[in-house]
Amino acid sequence: MESNVHFPSDISLLWDAARKCIDIIMDCEKEFNLAGWRKAKLWYRSLKNQFRDLSKTCQSGGKEKEKKVKEKAKEYLRLARQLNDKVTNSKKTINTGLTTTQELARLLQLDYYQSMLIKHIDLVERRLIKGEIIPHEEKLFSIFEPHTEWIKKGKANNKVELGHNILVATDQFDFILTYKVIEKQADVELSIPLMDELISLYGEQSFYSMSFDKSFWKKENKELLQLYLDRVIMPKKGSKNKAEQEEESSKEFKKLRNKHSAIESNINSLEHHSLKRCPDKGKKGFIKYAAKGVLAYNLHRLGMVLITQQEKLLQKELARKAA
């Protein structure tokens, strides 16, 4: 499920942090008699113009592009650093005049957005001025939803989404048995905890077989799952030995593997039950929204089962009367 964020770059996130600092300062200006912010709107326009100029220069081509990008980046960073200094000075005044918890909350917000400002000044300088390649773990993909992850779909078009993967387990009747919002975990790490949770919820005797995608495959995981399940359908990634080839060519394996394709329609149905993009804010809001989507899906599925049963009873009744 995607987070409700714009596609990120370090220069756009720097602008986000700068404008939020200005917004909070403007809210506090009269209350704390902050000096030096008479031209706050000019700061806003200047930073936005520099952000747009740098973005266009990065996206365009032409001769001496690298030189032009560095010049624009230096001016953008100069303004951002000046803003950071002004915010630091204003925070000292705010600190001395705090009287309510509401004012403290605004100061904490300002602290957060200033830290994001400082972080992205550093990232932009390292990437555009010094030519460094920023390690993935140092990057942030939204200052408003910092929990957001960069997810590669692994498809032919190399599609990228911003949000979190959701692990879903369904039964033969297409009901969702359990789900989990995944954070910074690979699929191979999830199969054993998933089995433990299912057994704790429904009991060991409730399961005959379980089917996984290829991304879950790991020899040790499969061997451990086979202690609890009669059949573990976990296709191997890469080349297979003779025994593995024979197992995956067997009729039972193919039959159970074909049933796994139902999860794709379940996922599509979940997206139609609002789990395409999360409008709620924060990590807790994201998790709650996922839970509501799963509940809505199961209720809809239950309703379809009840309607089907009623239709069969009605058909039987009509057939009996006709006879």
N, C-alpha and C positions, 0 to 999 in steps of 0.2 A: 504494500500500500504506500502511495506517495504522500509525502508531507506537502503542505500548502506553502511552497516556497518558490521563488524565482530561480532560474538557472544561475548558478554562482560563478563569479570570478573574483580574484582578490581585489581588483580595482572597484568592482561594484559593491563588495562587502565593506570596503573602506568608506565608500560614499554612504552606505547604510548606517555605519557606526557614527560618521561625522554628523549626518543630519539628525540622528537621534540625540546626540549630545547637544546640538543647537536647540532642538525642540524642548528638552528638559530645562536647559538654561533659560530659555524664553519664559517657561512656566514659573521659574524661580526668581526672575529678574526683579519684579516689583516687590515681591514679598521680602526679599533679602537685600534690596537696594544694591544690586550688583552693578559695578562700574565697568565701562568699556564695551557694552553690548548694544550701544545705540544703533550700530550698523549690522545687527545680527542678520537681517534679510540679505544684505550684501554678501556676507560670508556664505550664506546658503546658496545664493546664485553663483558666486565665484567658484565654489567647490563643485557645484553641479556642472557648470560649464567646463571646468577642467576635466572632470570625470568623462563627460561626453566627448571632448576633444581627444583624450587619450584612448577611449574605446574605439573611436573612428580610425585613429592612426594605427592601432593594433590590428584592426580588421582590414585596412586597405593595403595596397601593394605600393609599387613605385620604387624609384631609386632612393638610396640612403634611408630606407624605412627604419632600420635599427637606430640610426642616429636621431631621427625624428621622434621615435618612441621614447628614447632616453630623455630627450629635451622636455617632452610633454610630461613624462613621469616625474622628472625633477621638480617641475613647477607644481604639479599635483601634490607631491610629497611636501614641498615647502609650505604650501597652504595648510595641509593637514597637520604638520608639526606646529605651525603657529596657532592653529585652533587648539591643539592639545595643551600648549602652554597657557592659553587663555582659560581653558576649562580647569586646569590645575589651580590657577590663581583664584578663580571663582569658587572652587570647592573649599578653599580655606575660609572664605567669607561665610559660605553656607554652614560649614562645620561649627563656627562660633555662634550661629543664630538658631540652631535646631531647638525646637520646643515640642513638636508633636511626632507621633509615630508615622503619620502620613508624610511629613517632611523627611524623616529618616528613610522611608521607603523610596522616595524620589532620589535621595542621595545615593542609595545602594544601586538604583537603576543607572544613575550617572556613572558610578564606579564601574559597573559592568560594561556599559557602552564605551567608556573611555579605554578600558582594557582591550576591547575589540578594536578600537581605533589604533592603539599602540601596536597590537599584534599585526594588523594588516598594513600599517606603515612599514613594518619590518619585512613582511612577506613581499610587498610590492617592490621595495628597494632591492631585496635579494634576487628576485626573479627578473625584473626589468632593467635594473641598473647594473647589478653585479653578474647577471647571467646564470644564476644558480638554478638547479632543478630542485624544487621544493619536495621533500619527502611526503608521501601521501598522509602519513599519520600526523603531520603538522598542519594539514589543511582543515579548514572549517567550511561547511557548505551552506550554513545560514546562521546569522547572528541572532535571529529570532527563534529558530528551532535548532539549537546546537546539537541535539541528539540525532539529527538527520544523517543518514549514511549514503554514500555513493555506491549504487548497486549496478553492476554490469549484468545484463540479462543473459549474456552468453549466446545471443542469436547472431545470425549472419550479418545483420546490419549494425552490430555492435551497440545496440540500444542501451542507453544509460537512464536510470531512474533515481530519484532522490527520495528516500524514505526508509522503510524497513521491510525485509522479507517477513512473511507470516507462515509459520509451519502449521499445516492442517492435516488432520487424520480423519478420514471418513470410513463408514462401514459399508456393507453390501447394499444397504438401503439408502445410501447417499446422505445420511445424517452425519454431521460433524461431531466426532467423539471428543476431540480436544483440539486446542489451538495454542499457539504461542507467538508473540511478537519477538523476532530474533534480533539480537544486537551483537554485532561483531563476532559472529560464530559461523564457521563453515558447516555445510550440510553433513559432512562426515562425523561431526561432533554431536549430532542431534539424535541419531537413531536409537542409541542405548537409553538416554534420558527419556525419549518418547515412549519406548517400551515399558520402562519403569513406571511412568505416569499412568499409562493405560492399564497396566496390571493392578496398580493401587486403586484405580477408579472402578474397574470392572472385574477383576479377578483373573488369575492365570488361565483358568479353564474356558474363558470366553473367546479365546483366539485360536484359530487353526493356522491361518497364514497371514502374512503381511507383505505388502508390495511397496517398494521404494523406487525413486528415480535413480538413474546412474550416478548422479552427483553424491549420493549417500554411500556409495560402495567403499568398503574397506574390509579386508579379509578378516581381521580380528573381530570387527563388529558383527559380521555375518556369522562367524563361528559361535559367538556369544548368544546371538539371537536364536540360533538353532537349538540351544538348550531349552528354550521356552516355547518355540513354535515348531509345528510339524513341517511347515514349508516357509522358507524365507525367499522371497522374490526380490533379489537385489542384483540387477545386471552389472557385469563387470565393465569398468572403463578400460579401454585399450585391448591389447591382444589377449587371447584366452588359450589355456592349455587344453589338452584333449578332454579331460574330465569336465572342465567348465563348459566346453563347447557342447558336449553331450547333454549336460544338465539343462542348458539354455535352449537346446533343440527339442527337449522332451515335450510331449503333448500337454502334460499338466502345467509345466512352467509357462508355456505359451498361453494356455487358457487363463491362468491366473494373471499373467502379465497383461493380457488383453483387457481384463477387467480393470486394470489400473488406469486405463485411458479415461475412465469415468471421472477421475479427479480433475481432468482438464475442464470438463463441463461444470463441475462443482466450483472450480476457481472462477470461471466465467460468470456463474450465477452469483458468487460472492461479490464480484465487481459490480453487478447490477443491484446488489443489496448495499450499495454505498461504499464498499471497500476498495474503490479505485483511488480515491484521494481523500485525505483526512482534513476537514476544515477546522477541527479543534486545535487549540494551542497547547504546547507543552508535551512532554513525554507522557505524563499521566493521562492527559486528554487523548493522546494518540492510542494508548493501550485501552482506555475505556471505549473509544469509538470503534476499535477493532472488536471488542467484546459485544457491543450492541449489534454490529453487523453480522457476527456469527449467530447471535440469538435470533435476529430477524430472518436469517437464512433458514435456521432449523424450524422456526415457527411456520414459515412459508412452506417448507417441505412437509411438515406435519399436516398442514391444511390441504396440500395436494393429495396426500395419502387418504385423508378422511373423505375428500370429495370423490376420489376414485372408488372408495368403498361404497359410498352412497349411490353412485351411478350404477355400480354392479348390482346392488340390492334393488334399485329401481328397475333395471333391465330384467332381473329375475321375476319381479312382481308383475311387470307388463307381460312377460312370457307366460306366466302362470294364468293370468286373466285371459290371455288370448287362447290358451289351451282349453 
